[in-house]
Amino acid sequence: MDEVIRRLNAGAARYLLIGGQAVRLEGLPRFSLDWDLFIPGKDQANIEAINRIMGDALDAPLVALGPRGENFVQTYQTEWGILQFHLGGPGLPPFDQAEARSVTRHTEHGVPVKCLCIRDLLESKRKANRPCDAADIAFLEAKEGLRGVTG
């Protein structure tokens, strides 16, 4: 998946890694089959840039968030694995706010990846509240609690 992140970074795409992979990069050893990327849902220039960057890797073009919330999650099977583009969702703040609070982590191969900050990641996990999120929530709450104690 490093290649996808390298492409997005090189093309100056606006994205934030969310979901299980973001939790994993926070430090929880975890398995996830897909990579979830939060992007600004109505930023047509960014969506067009991602379509150019990804080229034929996407079997259909990424499209903007519809007027009634259509297209808020778009899933693609790629040569690198499953990519999900989230144009909104439970517990996610407006993209501009999330981007302002984002953090940069690094993949195992040293590729920088922009991620949802721990507080926004925790809130998104709490709002989704799926059974598979329970361990993520406990880990993030403990980590956030430790940050509060240590500054």
DOPA-814924 format. One record per atom (N, C-alpha, C): chain; atom name; x, y, z negated. Coordinates in pm, 1 decimal. Atoms other than C-alpha are relative to their C-alpha. Example, Ala and Ser with C-alpha at 12.3 -4.5 7.8 and 13.67 -1.06 7.14 Angstrom:
REM residues 2
<node 'A', 'N', <89.0, -119.0, 0.0>>
<node 'A', 'CA', <1230.0, -450.0, -780.0>>
<node 'A', 'C', <90.0, 120.0, 0.0>>
<node 'A', 'N', <-82.0, -119.0, 6.0>>
<node 'A', 'CA', <1367.0, -106.0, -714.0>>
<node 'A', 'C', <-77.0, 109.0, -73.0>>
REM end
This chain:
REM residues 151
<node 'A', 'N', <82.0, -119.7, 0.0>>
<node 'A', 'CA', <0.0, 0.0, 0.0>>
<node 'A', 'C', <86.1, 125.8, 0.0>>
<node 'A', 'N', <-90.9, -114.5, -2.1>>
<node 'A', 'CA', <303.4, 224.1, -28.1>>
<node 'A', 'C', <-5.0, 73.1, 134.1>>
<node 'A', 'N', <2.9, -62.5, -132.6>>
<node 'A', 'CA', <279.4, 285.6, 347.2>>
<node 'A', 'C', <-118.5, 95.8, 11.8>>
<node 'A', 'N', <117.9, -87.8, -4.6>>
<node 'A', 'CA', <-71.8, 432.1, 310.0>>
<node 'A', 'C', <28.8, 128.0, -77.8>>
<node 'A', 'N', <-29.9, -117.2, 83.5>>
<node 'A', 'CA', <42.1, 662.7, 29.9>>
<node 'A', 'C', <105.0, 87.6, 67.8>>
<node 'A', 'N', <-101.4, -78.3, -72.9>>
<node 'A', 'CA', <351.0, 766.4, 227.9>>
<node 'A', 'C', <-64.2, 80.4, 113.1>>
<node 'A', 'N', <67.3, -68.0, -111.0>>
<node 'A', 'CA', <130.2, 851.7, 526.1>>
<node 'A', 'C', <-83.8, 117.9, -50.1>>
<node 'A', 'N', <84.2, -107.6, 53.6>>
<node 'A', 'CA', <-113.7, 1053.7, 316.8>>
<node 'A', 'C', <85.9, 115.0, -51.4>>
<node 'A', 'N', <-89.6, -104.1, 51.0>>
<node 'A', 'CA', <170.0, 1240.0, 145.4>>
<node 'A', 'C', <64.4, 77.8, 114.4>>
<node 'A', 'N', <-67.2, -65.7, -113.6>>
<node 'A', 'CA', <352.8, 1312.0, 472.6>>
<node 'A', 'C', <-96.6, 89.2, 76.6>>
<node 'A', 'N', <100.2, -78.3, -71.4>>
<node 'A', 'CA', <29.6, 1439.8, 628.4>>
<node 'A', 'C', <-67.4, 105.8, -85.5>>
<node 'A', 'N', <54.9, -98.8, 93.8>>
<node 'A', 'CA', <-45.7, 1659.0, 323.5>>
<node 'A', 'C', <-150.6, -17.4, -21.3>>
<node 'A', 'N', <141.9, 27.2, 25.5>>
<node 'A', 'CA', <-384.3, 1490.5, 277.4>>
<node 'A', 'C', <-31.1, 24.6, -147.0>>
<node 'A', 'N', <46.7, -18.0, 137.9>>
<node 'A', 'CA', <-582.7, 1578.4, -31.6>>
<node 'A', 'C', <-66.1, -130.0, -43.3>>
<node 'A', 'N', <52.6, 124.7, 54.0>>
<node 'A', 'CA', <-646.1, 1262.0, -231.4>>
<node 'A', 'C', <45.3, -12.3, -144.1>>
<node 'A', 'N', <-42.3, 39.5, 133.7>>
<node 'A', 'CA', <-628.0, 1127.4, -585.2>>
<node 'A', 'C', <-27.2, -148.4, -15.2>>
<node 'A', 'N', <20.5, 141.5, 29.2>>
<node 'A', 'CA', <-580.4, 764.5, -679.5>>
<node 'A', 'C', <-85.6, -11.3, -124.9>>
<node 'A', 'N', <90.3, 22.0, 113.3>>
<node 'A', 'CA', <-859.4, 646.7, -909.8>>
<node 'A', 'C', <-14.9, -150.5, -19.5>>
<node 'A', 'N', <32.6, 140.6, 16.6>>
<node 'A', 'CA', <-990.1, 314.6, -1038.4>>
<node 'A', 'C', <111.4, -82.6, -61.9>>
<node 'A', 'N', <-91.9, 95.4, 60.8>>
<node 'A', 'CA', <-793.7, 7.2, -1134.9>>
<node 'A', 'C', <146.0, 24.2, 29.6>>
<node 'A', 'N', <-140.4, -25.7, -33.7>>
<node 'A', 'CA', <-475.6, 98.8, -950.5>>
<node 'A', 'C', <52.8, 119.7, -78.8>>
<node 'A', 'N', <-42.4, -114.9, 80.6>>
<node 'A', 'CA', <-463.0, 434.8, -1132.7>>
<node 'A', 'C', <21.4, -42.8, -144.9>>
<node 'A', 'N', <-17.3, 51.9, 136.6>>
<node 'A', 'CA', <-512.0, 254.2, -1464.6>>
<node 'A', 'C', <130.2, -79.9, -7.9>>
<node 'A', 'N', <-123.9, 78.7, -4.0>>
<node 'A', 'CA', <-231.4, 15.9, -1367.2>>
<node 'A', 'C', <121.6, 91.2, -4.4>>
<node 'A', 'N', <-113.3, -92.9, 0.3>>
<node 'A', 'CA', <0.8, 309.5, -1296.6>>
<node 'A', 'C', <9.9, 78.2, -130.8>>
<node 'A', 'N', <-5.8, -58.3, 134.5>>
<node 'A', 'CA', <-91.4, 448.2, -1641.5>>
<node 'A', 'C', <70.2, -94.8, -97.2>>
<node 'A', 'N', <-75.5, 92.5, 84.6>>
<node 'A', 'CA', <67.2, 132.9, -1782.8>>
<node 'A', 'C', <-70.1, -127.3, -40.4>>
<node 'A', 'N', <69.9, 123.9, 35.0>>
<node 'A', 'CA', <-196.5, -139.8, -1818.3>>
<node 'A', 'C', <27.6, -106.3, 104.9>>
<node 'A', 'N', <-19.5, 107.4, -98.6>>
<node 'A', 'CA', <-81.9, -461.8, -1651.0>>
<node 'A', 'C', <-137.3, -51.0, 43.3>>
<node 'A', 'N', <135.2, 25.2, -47.8>>
<node 'A', 'CA', <-383.9, -525.6, -1433.2>>
<node 'A', 'C', <3.0, -38.5, 146.2>>
<node 'A', 'N', <13.1, 40.3, -139.3>>
<node 'A', 'CA', <-488.0, -689.4, -1108.8>>
<node 'A', 'C', <-121.1, 69.8, 59.5>>
<node 'A', 'N', <111.0, -60.7, -72.9>>
<node 'A', 'CA', <-704.3, -505.6, -857.3>>
<node 'A', 'C', <18.9, -31.1, 147.7>>
<node 'A', 'N', <-6.7, 37.1, -141.1>>
<node 'A', 'CA', <-786.9, -607.6, -502.7>>
<node 'A', 'C', <2.0, 118.8, 94.7>>
<node 'A', 'N', <12.7, -113.5, -91.3>>
<node 'A', 'CA', <-837.2, -257.6, -365.9>>
<node 'A', 'C', <67.9, 123.9, -55.7>>
<node 'A', 'N', <-51.5, -130.8, 38.3>>
<node 'A', 'CA', <-707.6, 97.3, -376.2>>
<node 'A', 'C', <-112.3, 99.1, 20.9>>
<node 'A', 'N', <108.3, -97.0, -2.9>>
<node 'A', 'CA', <-964.0, 364.6, -459.0>>
<node 'A', 'C', <59.3, 140.3, 4.8>>
<node 'A', 'N', <-50.2, -135.6, -18.9>>
<node 'A', 'CA', <-893.0, 715.9, -333.9>>
<node 'A', 'C', <-116.1, 98.2, -3.7>>
<node 'A', 'N', <99.3, -106.2, 11.0>>
<node 'A', 'CA', <-1099.3, 1018.2, -436.1>>
<node 'A', 'C', <45.1, 113.2, 92.2>>
<node 'A', 'N', <-31.4, -109.8, -91.8>>
<node 'A', 'CA', <-1112.3, 1284.4, -164.6>>
<node 'A', 'C', <-113.1, 102.2, -5.2>>
<node 'A', 'N', <107.7, -99.6, -0.9>>
<node 'A', 'CA', <-1305.1, 1611.4, -131.2>>
<node 'A', 'C', <-102.4, -35.2, 106.9>>
<node 'A', 'N', <103.8, 54.8, -85.3>>
<node 'A', 'CA', <-1634.5, 1502.8, 18.5>>
<node 'A', 'C', <-45.5, 83.5, 116.4>>
<node 'A', 'N', <49.1, -86.4, -108.5>>
<node 'A', 'CA', <-1709.9, 1802.9, 235.3>>
<node 'A', 'C', <111.9, 78.1, 66.5>>
<node 'A', 'N', <-115.1, -66.1, -60.9>>
<node 'A', 'CA', <-1359.1, 1910.2, 337.0>>
<node 'A', 'C', <26.9, -66.4, 135.0>>
<node 'A', 'N', <-7.1, 62.0, -132.9>>
<node 'A', 'CA', <-1393.3, 1832.3, 707.2>>
<node 'A', 'C', <142.5, -3.3, 53.8>>
<node 'A', 'N', <-138.6, -2.4, -49.1>>
<node 'A', 'CA', <-1034.6, 1936.4, 786.3>>
<node 'A', 'C', <81.6, -112.6, -64.4>>
<node 'A', 'N', <-71.7, 108.1, 68.4>>
<node 'A', 'CA', <-902.4, 1690.8, 525.3>>
<node 'A', 'C', <-44.5, -136.5, 52.3>>
<node 'A', 'N', <52.2, 126.4, -53.1>>
<node 'A', 'CA', <-1128.4, 1412.9, 652.5>>
<node 'A', 'C', <57.4, -25.8, 138.9>>
<node 'A', 'N', <-59.1, 15.0, -133.3>>
<node 'A', 'CA', <-1008.1, 1473.9, 1008.4>>
<node 'A', 'C', <149.4, -32.0, -10.3>>
<node 'A', 'N', <-143.0, 29.1, 19.2>>
<node 'A', 'CA', <-647.3, 1475.3, 883.9>>
<node 'A', 'C', <19.9, -145.3, -41.1>>
<node 'A', 'N', <-12.2, 139.9, 42.9>>
<node 'A', 'CA', <-697.5, 1140.5, 708.6>>
<node 'A', 'C', <-27.3, -92.8, 117.8>>
<node 'A', 'N', <27.4, 82.2, -118.8>>
<node 'A', 'CA', <-852.0, 996.8, 1026.3>>
<node 'A', 'C', <120.5, -2.5, 93.9>>
<node 'A', 'N', <-120.8, -4.3, -84.5>>
<node 'A', 'CA', <-545.7, 1112.3, 1225.3>>
<node 'A', 'C', <113.4, -79.9, -64.3>>
<node 'A', 'N', <-108.0, 65.9, 73.2>>
<node 'A', 'CA', <-302.8, 988.3, 960.0>>
<node 'A', 'C', <-15.8, -151.9, 4.6>>
<node 'A', 'N', <25.1, 143.9, 7.1>>
<node 'A', 'CA', <-465.5, 645.5, 937.5>>
<node 'A', 'C', <-12.9, -62.7, 138.1>>
<node 'A', 'N', <8.2, 50.9, -136.6>>
<node 'A', 'CA', <-519.1, 611.8, 1312.7>>
<node 'A', 'C', <-89.0, -122.0, 12.0>>
<node 'A', 'N', <77.2, 122.5, -24.1>>
<node 'A', 'CA', <-634.8, 266.7, 1418.2>>
<node 'A', 'C', <-10.5, -90.4, -121.4>>
<node 'A', 'N', <6.9, 82.5, 120.6>>
<node 'A', 'CA', <-587.4, 130.6, 1066.0>>
<node 'A', 'C', <-141.8, -5.7, -56.0>>
<node 'A', 'N', <139.9, -0.9, 42.1>>
<node 'A', 'CA', <-948.2, 229.5, 994.0>>
<node 'A', 'C', <-85.8, -44.2, 117.6>>
<node 'A', 'N', <81.2, 54.1, -109.4>>
<node 'A', 'CA', <-1203.4, 35.2, 1195.9>>
<node 'A', 'C', <-115.9, 91.3, 40.3>>
<node 'A', 'N', <100.8, -101.8, -31.0>>
<node 'A', 'CA', <-1445.0, 330.1, 1188.9>>
<node 'A', 'C', <49.2, 129.1, -64.5>>
<node 'A', 'N', <-49.8, -124.2, 58.3>>
<node 'A', 'CA', <-1381.8, 696.7, 1121.1>>
<node 'A', 'C', <-60.6, 28.6, -137.5>>
<node 'A', 'N', <44.8, -52.7, 127.7>>
<node 'A', 'CA', <-1406.2, 836.2, 771.9>>
<node 'A', 'C', <-91.0, 118.3, 30.6>>
<node 'A', 'N', <93.8, -108.9, -24.8>>
<node 'A', 'CA', <-1703.4, 1075.8, 756.5>>
<node 'A', 'C', <-27.3, 76.8, -129.2>>
<node 'A', 'N', <28.2, -87.1, 114.5>>
<node 'A', 'CA', <-1804.8, 1362.3, 528.1>>
<node 'A', 'C', <-120.0, -49.8, -79.6>>
<node 'A', 'N', <113.6, 27.8, 87.2>>
<node 'A', 'CA', <-2045.4, 1332.7, 239.2>>
<node 'A', 'C', <-125.8, 57.7, 63.0>>
<node 'A', 'N', <125.3, -45.0, -60.1>>
<node 'A', 'CA', <-2400.6, 1353.7, 369.0>>
<node 'A', 'C', <-79.8, 89.2, -94.5>>
<node 'A', 'N', <78.0, -95.7, 80.0>>
<node 'A', 'CA', <-2661.0, 1605.9, 246.4>>
<node 'A', 'C', <-74.8, -64.0, -117.3>>
<node 'A', 'N', <68.7, 70.2, 108.4>>
<node 'A', 'CA', <-2830.9, 1341.9, 28.1>>
<node 'A', 'C', <94.8, -96.6, -72.1>>
<node 'A', 'N', <-98.7, 84.3, 67.9>>
<node 'A', 'CA', <-2507.5, 1184.2, -96.1>>
<node 'A', 'C', <40.4, -123.4, 78.3>>
<node 'A', 'N', <-39.5, 115.6, -80.7>>
<node 'A', 'CA', <-2473.9, 935.8, 188.6>>
<node 'A', 'C', <151.3, 2.0, 19.9>>
<node 'A', 'N', <-143.1, 18.1, -29.9>>
<node 'A', 'CA', <-2124.8, 801.9, 257.0>>
<node 'A', 'C', <90.3, 27.6, -119.8>>
<node 'A', 'N', <-84.9, -38.9, 111.5>>
<node 'A', 'CA', <-2002.4, 866.9, -97.8>>
<node 'A', 'C', <108.7, -101.1, -30.4>>
<node 'A', 'N', <-109.2, 97.7, 6.4>>
<node 'A', 'CA', <-1797.9, 543.7, -87.8>>
<node 'A', 'C', <8.9, -65.5, 137.3>>
<node 'A', 'N', <-22.7, 61.2, -131.3>>
<node 'A', 'CA', <-1646.7, 418.6, 238.2>>
<node 'A', 'C', <113.7, -100.1, -14.9>>
<node 'A', 'N', <-92.9, 110.8, 21.8>>
<node 'A', 'CA', <-1466.7, 84.6, 240.8>>
<node 'A', 'C', <56.9, -48.6, 132.0>>
<node 'A', 'N', <-69.8, 45.7, -119.9>>
<node 'A', 'CA', <-1208.6, -33.3, 492.8>>
<node 'A', 'C', <92.0, -115.8, -35.1>>
<node 'A', 'N', <-98.0, 107.3, 7.5>>
<node 'A', 'CA', <-1021.2, -359.2, 532.4>>
<node 'A', 'C', <113.6, 39.8, 93.3>>
<node 'A', 'N', <-114.0, -41.7, -81.5>>
<node 'A', 'CA', <-674.5, -262.7, 653.7>>
<node 'A', 'C', <108.9, -105.9, -6.1>>
<node 'A', 'N', <-112.3, 94.1, 3.5>>
<node 'A', 'CA', <-350.8, -444.5, 723.3>>
<node 'A', 'C', <70.9, 2.6, -134.2>>
<node 'A', 'N', <-63.8, -12.8, 131.0>>
<node 'A', 'CA', <-236.7, -322.5, 379.3>>
<node 'A', 'C', <-91.0, -43.3, -113.1>>
<node 'A', 'N', <96.8, 37.5, 102.6>>
<node 'A', 'CA', <-547.2, -435.1, 192.2>>
<node 'A', 'C', <-124.8, 86.2, 10.1>>
<node 'A', 'N', <127.2, -71.5, 0.9>>
<node 'A', 'CA', <-882.3, -285.6, 99.6>>
<node 'A', 'C', <21.6, 142.3, -51.2>>
<node 'A', 'N', <-2.3, -141.4, 37.7>>
<node 'A', 'CA', <-907.1, 94.1, 88.0>>
<node 'A', 'C', <-142.6, 46.6, -18.2>>
<node 'A', 'N', <130.8, -61.8, 19.7>>
<node 'A', 'CA', <-1205.8, 270.6, -60.3>>
<node 'A', 'C', <21.0, 148.9, -19.1>>
<node 'A', 'N', <-1.3, -144.3, 13.0>>
<node 'A', 'CA', <-1251.7, 642.3, -10.2>>
<node 'A', 'C', <-126.9, 41.2, -73.2>>
<node 'A', 'N', <112.1, -46.7, 81.8>>
<node 'A', 'CA', <-1473.9, 796.5, -279.2>>
<node 'A', 'C', <-13.2, 150.0, 20.0>>
<node 'A', 'N', <24.9, -141.1, -22.9>>
<node 'A', 'CA', <-1630.1, 1129.8, -193.0>>
<node 'A', 'C', <-80.7, 59.2, -114.9>>
<node 'A', 'N', <71.0, -35.9, 122.3>>
<node 'A', 'CA', <-1788.7, 1150.8, -537.1>>
<node 'A', 'C', <-26.7, -127.3, -76.0>>
<node 'A', 'N', <33.9, 119.4, 75.5>>
<node 'A', 'CA', <-1915.9, 915.7, -800.7>>
<node 'A', 'C', <-20.0, 29.4, -146.9>>
<node 'A', 'N', <28.6, -18.8, 142.4>>
<node 'A', 'CA', <-2014.9, 865.0, -1164.1>>
<node 'A', 'C', <124.6, 43.1, -77.4>>
<node 'A', 'N', <-107.2, -44.7, 87.6>>
<node 'A', 'CA', <-1797.8, 1059.8, -1403.7>>
<node 'A', 'C', <112.9, 75.9, 67.7>>
<node 'A', 'N', <-105.7, -73.3, -69.3>>
<node 'A', 'CA', <-1583.4, 1219.4, -1134.1>>
<node 'A', 'C', <-34.5, 148.4, 1.0>>
<node 'A', 'N', <25.5, -144.1, -6.1>>
<node 'A', 'CA', <-1549.7, 1596.4, -1169.3>>
<node 'A', 'C', <6.6, 46.1, 145.2>>
<node 'A', 'N', <-21.6, -52.2, -135.2>>
<node 'A', 'CA', <-1557.7, 1819.5, -862.1>>
<node 'A', 'C', <147.7, -18.4, 37.4>>
<node 'A', 'N', <-135.7, 34.0, -42.8>>
<node 'A', 'CA', <-1249.9, 1736.2, -655.5>>
<node 'A', 'C', <101.4, 108.4, -35.4>>
<node 'A', 'N', <-96.0, -107.4, 27.2>>
<node 'A', 'CA', <-1085.9, 2078.0, -695.4>>
<node 'A', 'C', <43.8, 1.3, -145.9>>
<node 'A', 'N', <-35.2, 6.7, 142.4>>
<node 'A', 'CA', <-1100.5, 2047.8, -1075.9>>
<node 'A', 'C', <89.7, -119.9, -27.9>>
<node 'A', 'N', <-80.0, 121.0, 20.6>>
<node 'A', 'CA', <-967.9, 1692.7, -1069.6>>
<node 'A', 'C', <140.3, 17.1, 57.3>>
<node 'A', 'N', <-129.8, -21.0, -63.4>>
<node 'A', 'CA', <-689.3, 1792.2, -832.0>>
<node 'A', 'C', <87.4, 92.7, -84.5>>
<node 'A', 'N', <-76.3, -93.9, 83.0>>
<node 'A', 'CA', <-585.5, 2082.5, -1058.3>>
<node 'A', 'C', <56.7, -69.1, -124.6>>
<node 'A', 'N', <-44.4, 71.2, 120.5>>
<node 'A', 'CA', <-553.2, 1838.5, -1352.6>>
<node 'A', 'C', <76.8, -128.3, 32.5>>
<node 'A', 'N', <-59.6, 128.6, -40.4>>
<node 'A', 'CA', <-398.4, 1553.4, -1152.6>>
<node 'A', 'C', <144.5, -14.6, -47.9>>
<node 'A', 'N', <-137.9, 32.4, 36.9>>
<node 'A', 'CA', <-69.8, 1383.3, -1235.9>>
<node 'A', 'C', <61.8, -80.7, 113.6>>
<node 'A', 'N', <-69.1, 81.2, -100.3>>
<node 'A', 'CA', <191.0, 1226.9, -1012.3>>
<node 'A', 'C', <65.1, -117.1, -70.4>>
<node 'A', 'N', <-62.1, 123.9, 47.7>>
<node 'A', 'CA', <287.2, 868.5, -1084.2>>
<node 'A', 'C', <81.5, -54.4, 117.5>>
<node 'A', 'N', <-79.3, 62.1, -106.8>>
<node 'A', 'CA', <514.5, 641.6, -880.8>>
<node 'A', 'C', <-34.5, -148.0, 8.0>>
<node 'A', 'N', <22.5, 142.9, -19.7>>
<node 'A', 'CA', <447.3, 301.0, -730.7>>
<node 'A', 'C', <126.2, -75.3, -40.6>>
<node 'A', 'N', <-114.6, 83.1, 35.9>>
<node 'A', 'CA', <681.5, 12.4, -806.7>>
<node 'A', 'C', <120.1, 25.2, 90.7>>
<node 'A', 'N', <-108.2, -28.7, -94.9>>
<node 'A', 'CA', <884.1, 116.9, -501.8>>
<node 'A', 'C', <38.6, 147.5, 1.0>>
<node 'A', 'N', <-39.8, -138.6, 15.1>>
<node 'A', 'CA', <913.9, 478.1, -615.1>>
<node 'A', 'C', <-74.6, 100.8, 84.1>>
<node 'A', 'N', <77.2, -93.4, -83.3>>
<node 'A', 'CA', <653.7, 631.8, -384.5>>
<node 'A', 'C', <-89.8, 84.3, -91.2>>
<node 'A', 'N', <86.3, -84.5, 83.0>>
<node 'A', 'CA', <488.0, 933.6, -551.2>>
<node 'A', 'C', <-144.7, -7.9, 46.9>>
<node 'A', 'N', <142.9, 8.8, -30.1>>
<node 'A', 'CA', <111.9, 907.4, -571.5>>
<node 'A', 'C', <-75.1, 91.3, -95.7>>
<node 'A', 'N', <78.9, -91.7, 82.3>>
<node 'A', 'CA', <-130.0, 1174.1, -693.1>>
<node 'A', 'C', <-116.1, -77.6, -61.9>>
<node 'A', 'N', <99.7, 78.0, 73.3>>
<node 'A', 'CA', <-358.7, 1029.4, -961.0>>
<node 'A', 'C', <-92.3, 89.2, -82.8>>
<node 'A', 'N', <91.9, -63.3, 93.6>>
<node 'A', 'CA', <-660.9, 1131.0, -1160.1>>
<node 'A', 'C', <68.8, 4.6, -135.9>>
<node 'A', 'N', <-60.0, -6.6, 133.6>>
<node 'A', 'CA', <-544.9, 1252.0, -1502.6>>
<node 'A', 'C', <-70.8, -99.4, -92.1>>
<node 'A', 'N', <51.9, 103.4, 89.7>>
<node 'A', 'CA', <-603.8, 1017.7, -1794.4>>
<node 'A', 'C', <-140.0, 34.0, -51.2>>
<node 'A', 'N', <133.5, -35.1, 52.0>>
<node 'A', 'CA', <-904.1, 1211.9, -1930.0>>
<node 'A', 'C', <-107.8, -19.5, 106.0>>
<node 'A', 'N', <97.8, 18.3, -107.4>>
<node 'A', 'CA', <-1082.5, 1217.3, -1593.0>>
<node 'A', 'C', <-15.1, -147.4, 36.2>>
<node 'A', 'N', <4.0, 143.3, -27.5>>
<node 'A', 'CA', <-991.9, 853.6, -1533.1>>
<node 'A', 'C', <-84.9, -71.4, -105.3>>
<node 'A', 'N', <77.6, 58.3, 109.2>>
<node 'A', 'CA', <-1133.5, 759.3, -1873.6>>
<node 'A', 'C', <-148.4, 33.0, 15.8>>
<node 'A', 'N', <140.4, -37.7, -16.4>>
<node 'A', 'CA', <-1453.9, 954.6, -1810.5>>
<node 'A', 'C', <-64.9, -75.9, 116.0>>
<node 'A', 'N', <56.6, 73.7, -113.3>>
<node 'A', 'CA', <-1502.8, 787.9, -1471.7>>
<node 'A', 'C', <-23.8, -146.4, -36.7>>
<node 'A', 'N', <18.3, 139.3, 43.3>>
<node 'A', 'CA', <-1454.6, 444.2, -1629.1>>
<node 'A', 'C', <-117.9, -12.0, -96.5>>
<node 'A', 'N', <112.8, 1.9, 94.3>>
<node 'A', 'CA', <-1698.1, 527.0, -1911.3>>
<node 'A', 'C', <-133.6, 10.5, 73.6>>
<node 'A', 'N', <126.0, -20.3, -73.1>>
<node 'A', 'CA', <-1963.9, 646.7, -1665.2>>
<node 'A', 'C', <-35.3, -122.6, 84.7>>
<node 'A', 'N', <26.3, 121.1, -78.7>>
<node 'A', 'CA', <-1926.0, 341.2, -1440.2>>
<node 'A', 'C', <-44.4, -111.6, -93.5>>
<node 'A', 'N', <36.1, 92.7, 108.3>>
<node 'A', 'CA', <-1937.4, 124.4, -1754.8>>
<node 'A', 'C', <-33.4, -141.6, 46.4>>
<node 'A', 'N', <17.3, 138.1, -44.8>>
<node 'A', 'CA', <-1907.2, -204.7, -1571.4>>
<node 'A', 'C', <72.6, -91.8, -98.6>>
<node 'A', 'N', <-70.5, 92.0, 90.9>>
<node 'A', 'CA', <-1806.7, -513.3, -1772.6>>
<node 'A', 'C', <150.7, -7.3, 29.1>>
<node 'A', 'N', <-141.9, 8.7, -35.1>>
<node 'A', 'CA', <-1476.3, -522.2, -1581.0>>
<node 'A', 'C', <78.5, 124.4, -42.0>>
<node 'A', 'N', <-66.4, -123.4, 42.4>>
<node 'A', 'CA', <-1400.7, -166.7, -1705.2>>
<node 'A', 'C', <32.1, 2.9, -149.6>>
<node 'A', 'N', <-14.6, -3.8, 146.4>>
<node 'A', 'CA', <-1404.5, -255.7, -2077.4>>
<node 'A', 'C', <146.4, 5.6, -43.9>>
<node 'A', 'N', <-142.1, -0.6, 37.8>>
<node 'A', 'CA', <-1032.1, -332.6, -2101.2>>
<node 'A', 'C', <67.1, 129.7, 41.8>>
<node 'A', 'N', <-55.9, -127.6, -46.2>>
<node 'A', 'CA', <-947.3, -22.3, -1896.9>>
<node 'A', 'C', <-36.5, 111.9, -97.7>>
<node 'A', 'N', <47.8, -103.6, 92.1>>
<node 'A', 'CA', <-1158.2, 195.9, -2127.5>>
<node 'A', 'C', <74.9, -8.7, -132.3>>
<node 'A', 'N', <-70.9, 17.0, 127.9>>
<node 'A', 'CA', <-1001.0, 50.1, -2442.9>>
<node 'A', 'C', <145.0, 45.5, 12.4>>
<node 'A', 'N', <-139.3, -39.9, -21.3>>
<node 'A', 'CA', <-650.5, 98.5, -2300.5>>
<node 'A', 'C', <12.5, 151.7, 11.1>>
<node 'A', 'N', <-7.7, -144.6, -21.4>>
<node 'A', 'CA', <-715.2, 455.7, -2186.0>>
<node 'A', 'C', <-35.6, 77.0, -127.2>>
<node 'A', 'N', <34.2, -65.9, 126.5>>
<node 'A', 'CA', <-884.2, 549.5, -2516.9>>
<node 'A', 'C', <117.7, -5.2, -96.3>>
<node 'A', 'N', <-116.1, 13.2, 89.0>>
<node 'A', 'CA', <-586.4, 415.5, -2712.0>>
<node 'A', 'C', <113.0, 90.4, 46.4>>
<node 'A', 'N', <-108.5, -82.1, -53.5>>
<node 'A', 'CA', <-339.5, 590.5, -2483.6>>
<node 'A', 'C', <-32.0, 148.3, -22.2>>
<node 'A', 'N', <40.4, -139.3, 19.9>>
<node 'A', 'CA', <-534.6, 919.3, -2500.6>>
<node 'A', 'C', <8.4, 35.8, -147.4>>
<node 'A', 'N', <-9.9, -23.6, 144.8>>
<node 'A', 'CA', <-555.1, 887.6, -2879.3>>
<node 'A', 'C', <144.0, 20.5, -43.9>>
<node 'A', 'N', <-140.8, -13.7, 33.6>>
<node 'A', 'CA', <-179.3, 842.6, -2900.3>>
<node 'A', 'C', <53.7, 134.1, 49.9>>
<node 'A', 'N', <-44.8, -130.5, -52.0>>
<node 'A', 'CA', <-125.2, 1150.8, -2683.0>>
<node 'A', 'C', <-46.2, 112.0, -90.5>>
<node 'A', 'N', <52.1, -102.3, 89.6>>
<node 'A', 'CA', <-347.0, 1351.5, -2914.5>>
<node 'A', 'C', <80.1, 8.7, -128.9>>
<node 'A', 'N', <-76.9, 4.6, 124.3>>
<node 'A', 'CA', <-144.1, 1240.1, -3217.4>>
<node 'A', 'C', <141.7, 54.1, 21.5>>
<node 'A', 'N', <-139.5, -37.9, -25.0>>
<node 'A', 'CA', <195.8, 1297.6, -3058.3>>
<node 'A', 'C', <13.0, 131.7, 74.2>>
<node 'A', 'N', <-7.6, -128.2, -71.1>>
<node 'A', 'CA', <107.2, 1614.9, -2869.0>>
<node 'A', 'C', <-11.7, -21.6, 141.6>>
REM end
